[in-house]
Amino acid sequence: MAQVSGPCLEVFPLEANKAERRLVNRDRPSFMLVRLRASDTAGMYKTAALVVVVACYAWVASGVRTFTAPAATFTGIALFALVALLFFQARLGDRAPAFLRRGHRVVSLGSRRTGLASAQSARRGALAWGAAFFAIVGFELVNFFQLPRQVHPTLSSLINGFTQDHWSKALLYAGWLVLGAYLSRR
Amino acid sequence: MRDVTIAIWAFLLASVLIAESFAVAKPSSLATFGDTCSRLMRPVSARAVVLLGWAWLGWHFFVR
């Protein structure tokens, strides 16, 4: 059954008709449907501020060399922040601010059908994602135990190529931070 | 041989992206990666393992 997550963003009255026209069937998922509600603009500004903070942190943290104390410090701070987030989640439970709570989305893009999938789709999902995980890990191990590395590149060695340039490393770092925030709220 | 390996990596990545796109379009047929993670991370131990995996990922690529 379709569920609507709150607070998803809804359209300004001015654009109501345009958005409504897009919704041919309210139960049908739609891609990249962003609708704005006036009361959620504060949430949008907070999200935008968070994005800026994460981007700046990723830029600075990715500028230091690996195998150095600053690199360990910056990554350590991110890990500590995650631990703190988990602590407050557990401590405050439902009293936690919206952005801290598990299963809560400040911005909802795409499908209006949120919440956990049905049992059947969940089972298929577990099989599919489990297979993908084991395929990736298995192929990584196959390449890891073969040499030379140039001929048998592992995922790690391929990704290392992206960490040579500051911009791409910063992007990877920001992606890692966002992944951590995403996983902590699932 | 290197080209074959990279092609296989590209295939695996593309498969993941296609599966996620399908799951987002038809959540009744296939649960998304996020929903699967939610179910997987319900037990505290599983949640700890996943988050430790995330921590290791960051340490591996950005520190060591």
Interface residues (C-beta under 8 A of the other chain):
Chain A: P29 F31 A61 S62 T66 F67 A71 A72 F74 T75 A78 L79 L82 L86 G103 G110 S111 R113 L116 A117 S118 S121 A122 R124 G125 A126 A128 W129 A132 A135 I136 F139 N143 Q150 V151 H152 P153 L155 S156 L158 I159 N160 T163 K169 L172 Y173 W176 L179 G180 Y182 L183 S184 R186
Chain B: M1 R2 T5 I6 I8 W9 L12 S15 V16 A19 A23 V24 A25 K26 P27 S28 S29 L30 A31 T32 F33 G34 D35 T36 C37 S38 R39 L40 M41 V50 L51 W54 A55 L57 G58 W59 H60 F61 F62 V63 R64
